[in-house]
């Protein structure tokens, strides 16, 4: 029996990355973000949250696989990913 606060799914990997874009030696753009990678059966979703907007996360997918970004229909998987993220973020968006 599941506990009331058990997550229906967990990410298989969480990455914390920084991207900086330099033009002529000057930093023009700076991105500090977290990527959550979810895999289940034949489905894959990625969710990204930027450190300067830690109350919001954007979900990409579901896709066929991490290396096959063909969009698939998998409502149960997508719902599980959203449920996990809704416990951690105020706003969960899909793309």
N, C-alpha and C positions, 0 to 999 in steps of 0.2 A: 504494500500500500504506500502510495506516495505521500510525503509530508506536504503540508499546505504551501510551503515555500520552496519546494524542490523545483529546479529549473527543468523544463521539458527537453532542453538540449543545452549543450555547452559548446563553446568554440573549441576547435581543435588546435587553434593557434591565435595568439594575440601579439601584434607587432606594434612597437612604438617607434615612429620614424620622424625624421626631420628632412624636409626638402628646402633648399635655398637656391634661388635663381640670381645669378650675378650677371650684370651687364657692365662691360668695361671696368671690371674690378669692384664695382659697387653692388651691394646686395639690393635687389629690387623687390623680391618677394621672399617670404619666409613662411613655411607651413610646418606646424608641429601637430602630428595626428596619430591616432590609434586605429589600426585595422583589426577587425575581428573576422576570423575565417571559420565558417561553419560547413561541415560536410555530413551528409546523411544519405546512405544508399547511393543512388546515382545523382544526387543533387549537391550543389555548392552555392553558398551565399557569402558575400563580403559586406561588412558594415564598417563605415568610417565615421569617426568623431574627431573634430579639430579641438585642440587644447584651449583655444580662445572662445569656443562655444561648447563647453563640456555638458551642457544640458540637452544637446541635440546630437542625433546619430542618423546617418542615411544608409539604408540597406540597398544593396545592388544584387539582383538575382531574384529568384533562383535560376542558376545556370546548370548545364549538363554536368560540368566538372570544373575544377579549378583551372585546368588548361583547355577547356572547351566552353567558351562563353556564349553558346547558343542558349537562348532563353527557353525554359521549360515551365510547364504547369505542375506545381506540387504544393497545393494549398496547405496541407498539414505541415510540411517542412517550413514553409514561409511563416505560418502561424506560430510555430515553435520558436523560430528565430526572433520574431517580433515580441513574443512573450518574454523571452530571456532579456531582450534589450529594454522593454518597458519597465522592468524592475530596476533598471539602472539609469535610465534617461527620461527626462520629462517629455521630450518630443522625439518620436520615431517616424522617419519618413522613408518612402520607397522611391526608387528610380527605376 
